[in-house]
Amino acid sequence: MHDYKGPERLTNDSYMTPSASVSLFKHRLDGRIDTHWHEFFEMGFVLSGSGTHVLNGVPERLCRGSAFLLTPADFHSLEPDAGETLELYDLIFNDRFIREPMLELLFDHGVRHTAVYGTEETDAAEREFELVWEESAGGRPGSAMLVQGSVERLLIQLSRRSGPSPAAGGDARGSDLPMPPAVRKALIYIQHHFRETLSLDDAAASCGLSPNYFSECFSKGTGITFQAYVQDLRLQFAKSLLKSTRLPVTEICFASGFNTLPHFERAFKKRFGGSPRDYRKR
């Protein structure tokens, strides 16, 4: 492994207990939160204030009713406007929390889960977050089921308002065929581990299939091979880091999951038509 000082990675161990698969926080931000990513999924919902949210290098305005969902494949930063305080709920959960029917709604490649709700939608979302906050603190009978229901309603509400990512035209997924459940489960595993050494055998084991059968199902479900999918995910991540941070190219190479700089530069140039340094200059 290579050591580098890149954006902070927030781990499950730091923010979640082994027995909990979902946690809710309330934040008041008076200053900038620098670029970071996490091992868990995160849904943010702004209660008050204004500012800017930079998701994978793309800035968006924040105001009351702004909502966003990030996977472990995403990175972001938040900054309140001058003189403003951003107050928001921050819901985090891991893959154990996501029931199978939610995967199809939420985690198709190329969908950007951000929205600004209208007044009624904002009020409804705030009530759901308040319920999760109250039930998470109590431990009363049925609390876990109430939390599960509220979180799923929040995620469904956001999924209905979400649209294609600005980078969707270059995304890895190229098939309109139905996604097999095992492949969808593997995609979640890949999102957690694409920045590490990741083999086809590892991904197949994550969803209980043999490597050969998994490779066949993956290609049919996504339209490309497992190796091409992982490399494209790494390249898209690297491209966003080049655009939104001042990290040196070498650090971006390793942060994105590439083992050597020459391999990264060749793959980047082939994919985007120029070297990483040329892309940053443009």
KAFENBEL-V176178 format. One record per helix or strand of 3 or more residues. SS is the DSSP state (hx for helix, st for strand). FROM is the first residue (numbers start at 1). LEN is the number of residues. Records with the same first field share a line. If there is no record, write none. Layout:
SS: FROM-LEN + FROM-LEN
This chain:
st: 8-3 + 22-8 + 33-6 + 41-8 + 51-5 + 58-5 + 66-5 + 76-5 + 86-8 + 114-3
hx: 12-4 + 95-3 + 100-7 + 119-20 + 143-19 + 168-3 + 181-13 + 200-7 + 211-12 + 226-19 + 249-7 + 261-12 + 276-6
